[in-house]
Amino acid sequence: MLSTRLVYELGDPNSTLRATTDRSGAAVLINAGGEVDACNEHTWRQLVSEAAGVVTPPGPFVVDVTGLDFMGCCAFAALADESNRCRERGIELRLVSCDPIVTRVVDACGLSGVLPIYPTADAALASAAR
């Protein structure tokens, strides 16, 4: 489902970002690990964009960041941008995290309406659209 270039970038042994994508019916799930910062922002944006592009409305598009050790502001901005594009297509982007700092950043940036947070990927996949 991902481009060859993106698979190569994610598979680079020097990459600090790891991710897998899975499809479940109309939904697509990203499981991210490692770090997202300015050094790999382009790869993160490409990952989120390519995965979102194959979600079938109504989706959802679930991004599980529980495996990330660090999320720079650029990671949240990329998710918010993609969430807006997804909504135009009738898809909800759903963020998965139990980390209180993720919730604090989302709330502090005024993104809670754009990035709903779920405690587990199963909860995000099972939830009816809000």
The first five atom37 places (N, CA, C, CB, O) and aatype in JSON, in Angstrom:
{
  "aatype": [12, 10, 15, 16, 1, 10, 19, 18, 6, 10, 7, 3, 14, 2, 15, 16, 10, 1, 0, 16, 16, 3, 1, 15, 7, 0, 0, 19, 10, 9, 2, 0, 7, 7, 6, 19, 3, 0, 4, 2, 6, 8, 16, 17, 1, 5, 10, 19, 15, 6, 0, 0, 7, 19, 19, 16, 14, 14, 7, 14, 13, 19, 19, 3, 19, 16, 7, 10, 3, 13, 12, 7, 4, 4, 0, 13, 0, 0, 10, 0, 3, 6, 15, 2, 1, 4, 1, 6, 1, 7, 9, 6, 10, 1, 10, 19, 15, 4, 3, 14, 9, 19, 16, 1, 19, 19, 3, 0, 4, 7, 10, 15, 7, 19, 10, 14, 9, 18, 14, 16, 0, 3, 0, 0, 10, 0, 15, 0, 0, 1],
  "atom_mask": [
    [1, 1, 1, 1, 1],
    [1, 1, 1, 1, 1],
    [1, 1, 1, 1, 1],
    [1, 1, 1, 1, 1],
    [1, 1, 1, 1, 1],
    [1, 1, 1, 1, 1],
    [1, 1, 1, 1, 1],
    [1, 1, 1, 1, 1],
    [1, 1, 1, 1, 1],
    [1, 1, 1, 1, 1],
    [1, 1, 1, 0, 1],
    [1, 1, 1, 1, 1],
    [1, 1, 1, 1, 1],
    [1, 1, 1, 1, 1],
    [1, 1, 1, 1, 1],
    [1, 1, 1, 1, 1],
    [1, 1, 1, 1, 1],
    [1, 1, 1, 1, 1],
    [1, 1, 1, 1, 1],
    [1, 1, 1, 1, 1],
    [1, 1, 1, 1, 1],
    [1, 1, 1, 1, 1],
    [1, 1, 1, 1, 1],
    [1, 1, 1, 1, 1],
    [1, 1, 1, 0, 1],
    [1, 1, 1, 1, 1],
    [1, 1, 1, 1, 1],
    [1, 1, 1, 1, 1],
    [1, 1, 1, 1, 1],
    [1, 1, 1, 1, 1],
    [1, 1, 1, 1, 1],
    [1, 1, 1, 1, 1],
    [1, 1, 1, 0, 1],
    [1, 1, 1, 0, 1],
    [1, 1, 1, 1, 1],
    [1, 1, 1, 1, 1],
    [1, 1, 1, 1, 1],
    [1, 1, 1, 1, 1],
    [1, 1, 1, 1, 1],
    [1, 1, 1, 1, 1],
    [1, 1, 1, 1, 1],
    [1, 1, 1, 1, 1],
    [1, 1, 1, 1, 1],
    [1, 1, 1, 1, 1],
    [1, 1, 1, 1, 1],
    [1, 1, 1, 1, 1],
    [1, 1, 1, 1, 1],
    [1, 1, 1, 1, 1],
    [1, 1, 1, 1, 1],
    [1, 1, 1, 1, 1],
    [1, 1, 1, 1, 1],
    [1, 1, 1, 1, 1],
    [1, 1, 1, 0, 1],
    [1, 1, 1, 1, 1],
    [1, 1, 1, 1, 1],
    [1, 1, 1, 1, 1],
    [1, 1, 1, 1, 1],
    [1, 1, 1, 1, 1],
    [1, 1, 1, 0, 1],
    [1, 1, 1, 1, 1],
    [1, 1, 1, 1, 1],
    [1, 1, 1, 1, 1],
    [1, 1, 1, 1, 1],
    [1, 1, 1, 1, 1],
    [1, 1, 1, 1, 1],
    [1, 1, 1, 1, 1],
    [1, 1, 1, 0, 1],
    [1, 1, 1, 1, 1],
    [1, 1, 1, 1, 1],
    [1, 1, 1, 1, 1],
    [1, 1, 1, 1, 1],
    [1, 1, 1, 0, 1],
    [1, 1, 1, 1, 1],
    [1, 1, 1, 1, 1],
    [1, 1, 1, 1, 1],
    [1, 1, 1, 1, 1],
    [1, 1, 1, 1, 1],
    [1, 1, 1, 1, 1],
    [1, 1, 1, 1, 1],
    [1, 1, 1, 1, 1],
    [1, 1, 1, 1, 1],
    [1, 1, 1, 1, 1],
    [1, 1, 1, 1, 1],
    [1, 1, 1, 1, 1],
    [1, 1, 1, 1, 1],
    [1, 1, 1, 1, 1],
    [1, 1, 1, 1, 1],
    [1, 1, 1, 1, 1],
    [1, 1, 1, 1, 1],
    [1, 1, 1, 0, 1],
    [1, 1, 1, 1, 1],
    [1, 1, 1, 1, 1],
    [1, 1, 1, 1, 1],
    [1, 1, 1, 1, 1],
    [1, 1, 1, 1, 1],
    [1, 1, 1, 1, 1],
    [1, 1, 1, 1, 1],
    [1, 1, 1, 1, 1],
    [1, 1, 1, 1, 1],
    [1, 1, 1, 1, 1],
    [1, 1, 1, 1, 1],
    [1, 1, 1, 1, 1],
    [1, 1, 1, 1, 1],
    [1, 1, 1, 1, 1],
    [1, 1, 1, 1, 1],
    [1, 1, 1, 1, 1],
    [1, 1, 1, 1, 1],
    [1, 1, 1, 1, 1],
    [1, 1, 1, 1, 1],
    [1, 1, 1, 0, 1],
    [1, 1, 1, 1, 1],
    [1, 1, 1, 1, 1],
    [1, 1, 1, 0, 1],
    [1, 1, 1, 1, 1],
    [1, 1, 1, 1, 1],
    [1, 1, 1, 1, 1],
    [1, 1, 1, 1, 1],
    [1, 1, 1, 1, 1],
    [1, 1, 1, 1, 1],
    [1, 1, 1, 1, 1],
    [1, 1, 1, 1, 1],
    [1, 1, 1, 1, 1],
    [1, 1, 1, 1, 1],
    [1, 1, 1, 1, 1],
    [1, 1, 1, 1, 1],
    [1, 1, 1, 1, 1],
    [1, 1, 1, 1, 1],
    [1, 1, 1, 1, 1],
    [1, 1, 1, 1, 1],
    [1, 1, 1, 1, 1]
  ],
  "atom_positions": [
    [[0.81, -1.19, 0.0], [0.0, 0.0, 0.0], [0.86, 1.26, 0.0], [-0.93, -0.01, 1.19], [0.37, 2.32, -0.38]],
    [[2.13, 1.16, 0.42], [3.03, 2.32, 0.45], [3.97, 2.29, -0.74], [3.82, 2.35, 1.76], [4.28, 1.23, -1.28]],
    [[4.42, 3.47, -1.14], [5.34, 3.56, -2.28], [6.67, 2.9, -1.94], [5.56, 5.04, -2.68], [7.05, 2.79, -0.77]],
    [[7.37, 2.46, -2.97], [8.66, 1.81, -2.8], [9.64, 2.73, -2.09], [9.23, 1.38, -4.15], [10.4, 2.3, -1.22]],
    [[9.62, 4.0, -2.45], [10.54, 4.97, -1.83], [10.28, 5.09, -0.34], [10.4, 6.35, -2.5], [11.21, 5.11, 0.46]],
    [[9.02, 5.15, 0.05], [8.68, 5.28, 1.46], [9.06, 4.02, 2.23], [7.18, 5.57, 1.62], [9.58, 4.11, 3.34]],
    [[8.81, 2.86, 1.66], [9.19, 1.6, 2.31], [10.7, 1.56, 2.51], [8.72, 0.37, 1.46], [11.18, 1.1, 3.55]],
    [[11.45, 2.04, 1.53], [12.91, 2.09, 1.63], [13.33, 3.03, 2.76], [13.53, 2.54, 0.29], [14.2, 2.69, 3.56]],
    [[12.72, 4.23, 2.83], [13.07, 5.2, 3.86], [12.76, 4.65, 5.25], [12.31, 6.52, 3.64], [13.56, 4.8, 6.17]],
    [[11.6, 4.02, 5.42], [11.23, 3.45, 6.72], [12.11, 2.26, 7.1], [9.76, 3.03, 6.71], [12.33, 2.0, 8.28]],
    [[12.61, 1.55, 6.09], [13.45, 0.38, 6.34], [14.92, 0.69, 6.5], [0.0, 0.0, 0.0], [15.71, -0.2, 6.82]],
    [[15.31, 1.94, 6.29], [16.71, 2.35, 6.44], [17.15, 2.1, 7.89], [16.89, 3.85, 6.07], [16.49, 2.55, 8.82]],
    [[18.25, 1.38, 8.08], [18.7, 1.08, 9.44], [19.02, 2.33, 10.27], [19.91, 0.19, 9.39], [19.04, 2.27, 11.49]],
    [[19.26, 3.45, 9.62], [19.56, 4.69, 10.34], [18.3, 5.51, 10.63], [20.53, 5.52, 9.54], [18.38, 6.55, 11.29]],
    [[17.16, 5.05, 10.15], [15.91, 5.79, 10.37], [15.48, 5.69, 11.83], [14.79, 5.25, 9.46], [15.56, 4.63, 12.44]],
    [[15.04, 6.83, 12.38], [14.53, 6.83, 13.75], [13.02, 6.62, 13.77], [14.89, 8.14, 14.45], [12.42, 6.58, 14.84]],
    [[12.4, 6.5, 12.61], [10.97, 6.28, 12.49], [10.71, 4.88, 11.95], [10.31, 7.35, 11.59], [11.29, 4.48, 10.94]],
    [[9.84, 4.16, 12.64], [9.42, 2.84, 12.18], [7.9, 2.87, 12.06], [9.9, 1.69, 13.15], [7.23, 3.55, 12.83]],
    [[7.38, 2.15, 11.1], [5.93, 2.13, 10.97], [5.49, 0.93, 10.14], [5.42, 3.42, 10.33], [6.2, 0.46, 9.25]],
    [[4.29, 0.47, 10.47], [3.62, -0.53, 9.65], [2.23, 0.0, 9.34], [3.56, -1.92, 10.37], [1.68, 0.82, 10.08]],
    [[1.68, -0.48, 8.26], [0.3, -0.12, 7.91], [-0.49, -1.41, 7.72], [0.26, 0.76, 6.62], [0.02, -2.41, 7.21]],
    [[-1.73, -1.35, 8.13], [-2.64, -2.48, 7.97], [-3.98, -1.97, 7.48], [-2.79, -3.27, 9.31], [-4.38, -0.85, 7.78]],
    [[-4.66, -2.81, 6.73], [-6.0, -2.48, 6.26], [-6.99, -3.42, 6.94], [-6.1, -2.59, 4.7], [-6.74, -4.62, 7.08]],
    [[-8.1, -2.86, 7.36], [-9.17, -3.64, 7.97], [-10.47, -3.16, 7.35], [-9.18, -3.49, 9.55], [-11.06, -2.19, 7.81]],
    [[-10.92, -3.84, 6.31], [-12.1, -3.39, 5.58], [-11.84, -2.04, 4.94], [0.0, 0.0, 0.0], [-10.89, -1.89, 4.18]],
    [[-12.68, -1.05, 5.26], [-12.51, 0.29, 4.71], [-11.47, 1.09, 5.48], [-13.84, 1.03, 4.72], [-11.03, 2.14, 5.01]],
    [[-11.08, 0.62, 6.67], [-10.16, 1.36, 7.54], [-8.71, 1.04, 7.22], [-10.45, 1.03, 9.0], [-8.38, -0.02, 6.7]],
    [[-7.85, 1.99, 7.55], [-6.41, 1.81, 7.47], [-5.82, 2.21, 8.81], [-5.78, 2.64, 6.29], [-6.23, 3.21, 9.41]],
    [[-4.84, 1.43, 9.28], [-4.2, 1.66, 10.56], [-2.7, 1.79, 10.37], [-4.52, 0.53, 11.54], [-2.07, 0.95, 9.73]],
    [[-2.12, 2.86, 10.92], [-0.67, 3.02, 11.0], [-0.27, 2.73, 12.44], [-0.21, 4.47, 10.55], [-0.87, 3.26, 13.37]],
    [[0.74, 1.89, 12.62], [1.37, 1.67, 13.91], [2.76, 2.28, 13.81], [1.43, 0.13, 14.31], [3.62, 1.77, 13.1]],
    [[2.98, 3.38, 14.53], [4.25, 4.1, 14.44], [5.1, 3.87, 15.67], [4.0, 5.59, 14.26], [4.58, 3.73, 16.78]],
    [[6.41, 3.82, 15.47], [7.36, 3.67, 16.57], [8.58, 4.51, 16.31], [0.0, 0.0, 0.0], [8.82, 4.98, 15.2]],
    [[9.36, 4.71, 17.35], [10.58, 5.5, 17.22], [10.32, 6.95, 17.53], [0.0, 0.0, 0.0], [9.75, 7.28, 18.58]],
    [[10.74, 7.82, 16.63], [10.62, 9.26, 16.83], [10.17, 9.95, 15.55], [11.94, 9.85, 17.3], [10.48, 9.51, 14.45]],
    [[9.43, 11.06, 15.73], [9.1, 11.94, 14.62], [9.6, 13.32, 15.01], [7.55, 11.95, 14.28], [9.14, 13.9, 16.0]],
    [[10.52, 13.83, 14.24], [11.06, 15.17, 14.49], [11.38, 15.83, 13.16], [12.33, 15.11, 15.4], [11.02, 15.31, 12.1]],
    [[12.04, 16.96, 13.21], [12.32, 17.72, 11.98], [13.16, 16.91, 10.99], [13.03, 19.03, 12.33], [13.08, 17.13, 9.79]],
    [[13.98, 15.99, 11.5], [14.85, 15.2, 10.61], [14.07, 14.22, 9.73], [15.85, 14.43, 11.44], [14.52, 13.9, 8.63]],
    [[12.93, 13.76, 10.19], [12.17, 12.81, 9.39], [10.73, 13.27, 9.14], [12.15, 11.46, 10.07], [9.85, 12.47, 8.82]],
    [[10.5, 14.56, 9.29], [9.16, 15.11, 9.07], [8.64, 14.77, 7.67], [9.16, 16.62, 9.27], [7.47, 14.41, 7.52]],
    [[9.49, 14.88, 6.65], [9.04, 14.59, 5.28], [8.57, 13.13, 5.17], [10.2, 14.87, 4.27], [7.54, 12.86, 4.55]],
    [[9.3, 12.22, 5.76], [8.93, 10.8, 5.72], [7.61, 10.58, 6.45], [10.04, 9.92, 6.34], [6.75, 9.84, 5.97]],
    [[7.44, 11.22, 7.61], [6.2, 11.12, 8.39], [5.01, 11.63, 7.58], [6.32, 11.91, 9.7], [3.98, 10.97, 7.49]],
    [[5.18, 12.82, 6.98], [4.1, 13.4, 6.18], [3.75, 12.49, 5.01], [4.48, 14.79, 5.67], [2.58, 12.29, 4.69]],
    [[4.77, 11.93, 4.37], [4.55, 11.02, 3.23], [3.82, 9.76, 3.69], [5.89, 10.65, 2.56], [2.89, 9.3, 3.03]],
    [[4.23, 9.21, 4.82], [3.58, 8.02, 5.37], [2.11, 8.28, 5.64], [4.28, 7.58, 6.66], [1.25, 7.52, 5.21]],
    [[1.82, 9.35, 6.35], [0.44, 9.68, 6.71], [-0.38, 9.95, 5.46], [0.41, 10.9, 7.66], [-1.53, 9.52, 5.36]],
    [[0.19, 10.66, 4.51], [-0.53, 11.0, 3.27], [-0.82, 9.75, 2.43], [0.28, 12.0, 2.45], [-1.94, 9.57, 1.96]],
    [[0.19, 8.91, 2.23], [-0.01, 7.71, 1.41], [-1.01, 6.75, 2.05], [1.33, 7.0, 1.19], [-1.87, 6.2, 1.37]],
    [[-0.9, 6.56, 3.36], [-1.83, 5.65, 4.04], [-3.25, 6.2, 3.98], [-1.4, 5.42, 5.5], [-4.2, 5.45, 3.75]],
    [[-3.41, 7.5, 4.2], [-4.74, 8.11, 4.16], [-5.34, 8.0, 2.77], [-4.66, 9.59, 4.57], [-6.56, 7.88, 2.62]],
    [[-4.5, 8.03, 1.76], [-4.97, 7.99, 0.38], [-5.66, 6.71, -0.01], [0.0, 0.0, 0.0], [-6.39, 6.68, -1.0]],
    [[-5.43, 5.64, 0.74], [-6.06, 4.36, 0.38], [-7.23, 4.01, 1.29], [-5.03, 3.25, 0.43], [-7.85, 2.95, 1.14]],
    [[-7.55, 4.89, 2.24], [-8.72, 4.66, 3.09], [-9.98, 4.86, 2.26], [-8.72, 5.62, 4.33], [-10.09, 5.83, 1.51]],
    [[-10.91, 3.94, 2.39], [-12.19, 4.04, 1.69], [-13.2, 4.69, 2.62], [-12.68, 2.64, 1.22], [-13.41, 4.22, 3.73]],
    [[-13.84, 5.77, 2.17], [-14.85, 6.4, 3.03], [-15.94, 5.39, 3.39], [-15.47, 7.64, 2.34], [-16.38, 4.64, 2.52]],
    [[-16.37, 5.35, 4.61], [-16.15, 6.33, 5.67], [-14.93, 6.06, 6.55], [-17.35, 6.4, 6.54], [-14.73, 6.75, 7.55]],
    [[-14.11, 5.07, 6.18], [-12.91, 4.81, 6.97], [-13.19, 4.01, 8.21], [0.0, 0.0, 0.0], [-14.02, 3.1, 8.18]],
    [[-12.53, 4.32, 9.28], [-11.7, 5.47, 9.62], [-10.23, 5.27, 9.25], [-11.81, 5.75, 11.09], [-9.82, 4.21, 8.79]],
    [[-9.46, 6.32, 9.47], [-8.01, 6.3, 9.33], [-7.44, 6.43, 10.74], [-7.49, 7.46, 8.37], [-7.58, 7.47, 11.39]],
    [[-6.8, 5.36, 11.21], [-6.32, 5.29, 12.59], [-4.79, 5.37, 12.61], [-6.81, 3.99, 13.28], [-4.1, 4.62, 11.91]],
    [[-4.28, 6.29, 13.42], [-2.84, 6.45, 13.57], [-2.49, 6.16, 15.02], [-2.36, 7.89, 13.14], [-2.79, 6.95, 15.92]],
    [[-1.84, 5.02, 15.25], [-1.47, 4.59, 16.59], [-0.04, 5.05, 16.87], [-1.6, 3.03, 16.74], [0.92, 4.56, 16.26]],
    [[0.09, 6.0, 17.79], [1.41, 6.57, 18.12], [1.92, 6.06, 19.47], [1.33, 8.1, 18.13], [2.86, 6.63, 20.02]],
    [[1.31, 4.99, 20.0], [1.75, 4.5, 21.31], [3.2, 4.02, 21.29], [0.85, 3.36, 21.76], [3.85, 3.99, 22.33]],
    [[3.7, 3.65, 20.13], [5.08, 3.18, 20.02], [6.09, 4.29, 19.8], [0.0, 0.0, 0.0], [7.29, 4.03, 19.74]],
    [[5.63, 5.54, 19.68], [6.56, 6.64, 19.48], [7.14, 7.08, 20.82], [5.85, 7.83, 18.78], [6.42, 7.25, 21.8]],
    [[8.45, 7.27, 20.84], [9.13, 7.78, 22.03], [9.12, 9.3, 22.04], [10.57, 7.26, 22.09], [9.22, 9.92, 23.1]],
    [[9.0, 9.91, 20.86], [9.0, 11.37, 20.76], [8.18, 11.79, 19.55], [10.44, 11.92, 20.65], [8.28, 11.21, 18.47]],
    [[7.35, 12.81, 19.76], [6.58, 13.42, 18.67], [6.83, 14.92, 18.7], [5.04, 13.11, 18.8], [6.37, 15.62, 19.61]],
    [[7.56, 15.42, 17.72], [7.77, 16.85, 17.63], [6.49, 17.53, 17.16], [0.0, 0.0, 0.0], [5.55, 16.87, 16.71]],
    [[6.47, 18.84, 17.28], [5.29, 19.61, 16.84], [4.95, 19.33, 15.39], [5.54, 21.11, 17.04], [3.78, 19.36, 15.0]],
    [[5.97, 19.06, 14.58], [5.74, 18.78, 13.17], [4.87, 17.54, 12.98], [7.06, 18.61, 12.44], [4.12, 17.47, 12.01]],
    [[4.97, 16.57, 13.88], [4.17, 15.34, 13.78], [2.7, 15.65, 13.99], [4.64, 14.3, 14.81], [1.84, 15.14, 13.27]],
    [[2.41, 16.5, 14.99], [1.02, 16.9, 15.26], [0.47, 17.73, 14.11], [0.93, 17.68, 16.58], [-0.69, 17.57, 13.71]],
    [[1.3, 18.63, 13.58], [0.86, 19.48, 12.47], [0.52, 18.64, 11.24], [1.94, 20.51, 12.12], [-0.47, 18.89, 10.57]],
    [[1.35, 17.64, 10.96], [1.09, 16.76, 9.81], [-0.22, 16.0, 10.0], [2.25, 15.77, 9.61], [-1.0, 15.85, 9.05]],
    [[-0.47, 15.52, 11.21], [-1.72, 14.79, 11.49], [-2.92, 15.71, 11.35], [-1.69, 14.18, 12.9], [-3.95, 15.31, 10.79]],
    [[-2.81, 16.94, 11.84], [-3.92, 17.89, 11.74], [-4.2, 18.23, 10.28], [-3.61, 19.16, 12.53], [-5.36, 18.3, 9.86]],
    [[-3.15, 18.44, 9.5], [-3.32, 18.73, 8.07], [-4.02, 17.58, 7.36], [-1.96, 19.02, 7.4], [-4.96, 17.78, 6.59]],
    [[-3.56, 16.36, 7.64], [-4.15, 15.19, 6.98], [-5.58, 14.96, 7.45], [-3.31, 13.94, 7.23], [-6.43, 14.55, 6.67]],
    [[-5.84, 15.22, 8.73], [-7.19, 15.08, 9.25], [-8.17, 15.97, 8.5], [-7.22, 15.4, 10.74], [-9.28, 15.55, 8.17]],
    [[-7.75, 17.19, 8.22], [-8.6, 18.11, 7.46], [-8.85, 17.6, 6.04], [-7.97, 19.5, 7.4], [-9.97, 17.69, 5.53]],
    [[-7.81, 17.06, 5.4], [-8.0, 16.49, 4.05], [-8.91, 15.27, 4.11], [-6.63, 16.1, 3.42], [-9.75, 15.09, 3.23]],
    [[-8.75, 14.45, 5.14], [-9.6, 13.26, 5.29], [-11.07, 13.66, 5.46], [-9.14, 12.42, 6.5], [-11.94, 13.05, 4.84]],
    [[-11.33, 14.65, 6.28], [-12.72, 15.09, 6.5], [-13.39, 15.53, 5.21], [-12.76, 16.25, 7.51], [-14.58, 15.3, 5.02]],
    [[-12.62, 16.14, 4.32], [-13.17, 16.55, 3.01], [-13.6, 15.34, 2.2], [-12.14, 17.36, 2.23], [-14.45, 15.45, 1.32]],
    [[-13.02, 14.17, 2.49], [-13.35, 12.93, 1.79], [-14.34, 12.07, 2.59], [-12.09, 12.12, 1.52], [-14.68, 10.96, 2.16]],
    [[-14.8, 12.58, 3.74], [-15.75, 11.82, 4.55], [-15.1, 10.77, 5.43], [0.0, 0.0, 0.0], [-15.73, 9.77, 5.78]],
    [[-13.84, 11.0, 5.8], [-13.07, 10.06, 6.62], [-12.63, 10.76, 7.9], [-11.84, 9.5, 5.84], [-12.24, 11.93, 7.87]],
    [[-12.71, 10.04, 9.02], [-12.21, 10.61, 10.28], [-10.85, 10.02, 10.61], [-13.21, 10.36, 11.43], [-10.7, 8.8, 10.66]],
    [[-9.87, 10.89, 10.85], [-8.57, 10.45, 11.35], [-8.71, 10.33, 12.86], [-7.42, 11.45, 10.95], [-9.18, 11.25, 13.53]],
    [[-8.29, 9.18, 13.39], [-8.38, 8.9, 14.82], [-7.0, 8.58, 15.35], [-9.38, 7.74, 15.1], [-6.31, 7.7, 14.83]],
    [[-6.6, 9.28, 16.37], [-5.29, 9.12, 16.98], [-5.4, 8.15, 18.15], [-4.72, 10.48, 17.43], [-6.37, 8.21, 18.91]],
    [[-4.41, 7.27, 18.3], [-4.4, 6.32, 19.41], [-3.19, 6.62, 20.3], [-4.36, 4.85, 18.9], [-2.05, 6.59, 19.84]],
    [[-3.47, 6.91, 21.57], [-2.41, 7.14, 22.54], [-2.98, 7.12, 23.95], [-1.7, 8.48, 22.26], [-4.11, 7.57, 24.18]],
    [[-2.21, 6.6, 24.88], [-2.55, 6.66, 26.31], [-1.62, 7.62, 27.02], [-2.47, 5.25, 26.96], [-1.74, 7.82, 28.23]],
    [[-0.7, 8.21, 26.3], [0.29, 9.12, 26.88], [-0.35, 10.47, 27.18], [1.5, 9.3, 25.93], [-0.84, 11.13, 26.26]],
    [[-0.37, 10.89, 28.43], [-1.0, 12.16, 28.78], [-0.4, 13.36, 28.06], [-0.91, 12.37, 30.26], [-1.1, 14.35, 27.83]],
    [[0.87, 13.3, 27.7], [1.49, 14.44, 27.02], [0.9, 14.61, 25.63], [3.02, 14.25, 26.93], [0.78, 15.74, 25.15]],
    [[0.53, 13.53, 24.98], [-0.09, 13.63, 23.66], [-1.42, 14.36, 23.79], [-0.3, 12.21, 23.02], [-1.73, 15.25, 22.99]],
    [[-2.21, 13.98, 24.77], [-3.49, 14.66, 25.0], [-3.27, 16.12, 25.34], [-4.28, 13.96, 26.12], [-4.0, 16.98, 24.85]],
    [[-2.28, 16.41, 26.18], [-2.0, 17.81, 26.55], [-1.61, 18.64, 25.35], [-0.89, 17.86, 27.59], [-2.08, 19.77, 25.21]],
    [[-0.76, 18.1, 24.48], [-0.34, 18.85, 23.28], [-1.53, 19.07, 22.35], [0.79, 18.11, 22.54], [-1.72, 20.18, 21.85]],
    [[-2.31, 18.04, 22.12], [-3.48, 18.16, 21.24], [-4.43, 19.23, 21.79], [-4.22, 16.8, 21.12], [-4.92, 20.08, 21.04]],
    [[-4.7, 19.18, 23.1], [-5.59, 20.17, 23.71], [-4.99, 21.57, 23.68], [-5.89, 19.77, 25.15], [-5.68, 22.53, 23.34]],
    [[-3.72, 21.7, 24.04], [-3.07, 23.01, 24.09], [-3.01, 23.67, 22.71], [-1.66, 22.87, 24.65], [-3.05, 24.89, 22.61]],
    [[-2.91, 22.87, 21.68], [-2.85, 23.41, 20.32], [-4.23, 23.62, 19.71], [-2.04, 22.48, 19.43], [-4.35, 24.06, 18.57]],
    [[-5.28, 23.3, 20.46], [-6.63, 23.46, 19.95], [-6.99, 22.46, 18.87], [0.0, 0.0, 0.0], [-7.8, 22.75, 17.98]],
    [[-6.4, 21.29, 18.94], [-6.61, 20.27, 17.9], [-7.54, 19.14, 18.32], [-5.29, 19.7, 17.49], [-7.7, 18.17, 17.57]],
    [[-8.15, 19.23, 19.5], [-8.97, 18.11, 19.97], [-10.17, 17.84, 19.07], [-9.45, 18.39, 21.38], [-10.64, 16.71, 19.0]],
    [[-10.67, 18.85, 18.38], [-11.77, 18.64, 17.45], [-11.33, 18.02, 16.14], [0.0, 0.0, 0.0], [-12.14, 17.48, 15.39]],
    [[-10.03, 18.1, 15.86], [-9.48, 17.59, 14.6], [-8.8, 16.23, 14.82], [-8.47, 18.59, 14.02], [-8.76, 15.4, 13.91]],
    [[-8.27, 16.02, 16.02], [-7.55, 14.79, 16.33], [-8.15, 14.1, 17.55], [-6.06, 15.09, 16.56], [-7.6, 14.2, 18.65]],
    [[-9.28, 13.4, 17.38], [-9.84, 12.66, 18.51], [-8.87, 11.55, 18.93], [-11.23, 12.08, 18.15], [-8.28, 10.86, 18.09]],
    [[-8.73, 11.39, 20.25], [-7.77, 10.42, 20.79], [-8.52, 9.25, 21.42], [-6.85, 11.09, 21.82], [-9.49, 9.43, 22.16]],
    [[-8.05, 8.05, 21.11], [-8.62, 6.81, 21.62], [-7.54, 6.06, 22.4], [-9.2, 5.93, 20.47], [-6.36, 6.19, 22.09]],
    [[-7.94, 5.27, 23.41], [-6.94, 4.56, 24.22], [-6.31, 3.36, 23.53], [-7.58, 4.11, 25.5], [-5.19, 2.97, 23.87]],
    [[-7.01, 2.76, 22.57], [-6.49, 1.58, 21.86], [-6.9, 1.65, 20.39], [-7.01, 0.27, 22.52], [-7.85, 2.34, 20.02]],
    [[-6.17, 0.92, 19.58], [-6.52, 0.85, 18.16], [-7.88, 0.16, 17.99], [-5.43, 0.08, 17.36], [-8.67, 0.56, 17.14]],
    [[-8.14, -0.85, 18.79], [-9.44, -1.53, 18.7], [-10.59, -0.57, 18.99], [-9.5, -2.71, 19.67], [-11.61, -0.6, 18.31]],
    [[-10.41, 0.28, 20.0], [-11.45, 1.27, 20.33], [-11.64, 2.27, 19.2], [-11.1, 2.01, 21.63], [-12.77, 2.65, 18.88]],
    [[-10.53, 2.68, 18.58], [-10.62, 3.63, 17.47], [-11.29, 3.0, 16.26], [-9.22, 4.13, 17.08], [-12.07, 3.66, 15.58]],
    [[-11.01, 1.75, 15.99], [-11.63, 1.07, 14.86], [-13.11, 0.78, 15.09], [-10.89, -0.24, 14.57], [-13.91, 0.84, 14.16]],
    [[-13.46, 0.48, 16.33], [-14.83, 0.1, 16.65], [-15.77, 1.29, 16.85], [-14.84, -0.76, 17.88], [-16.99, 1.15, 16.71]],
    [[-15.23, 2.43, 17.17], [-16.06, 3.59, 17.49], [-16.83, 4.08, 16.28], [-15.19, 4.71, 18.05], [-16.31, 4.15, 15.17]],
    [[-18.1, 4.43, 16.52], [-18.89, 5.07, 15.48], [-18.37, 6.49, 15.31], [-20.43, 5.07, 15.82], [-17.83, 7.07, 16.25]],
    [[-18.51, 7.04, 14.12], [-18.04, 8.4, 13.87], [-18.67, 9.35, 14.87], [-18.36, 8.84, 12.43], [-19.86, 9.25, 15.18]],
    [[-17.85, 10.26, 15.35], [-18.35, 11.24, 16.33], [-19.05, 12.37, 15.65], [-17.22, 11.79, 17.17], [-19.53, 13.29, 16.32]]
  ]
}
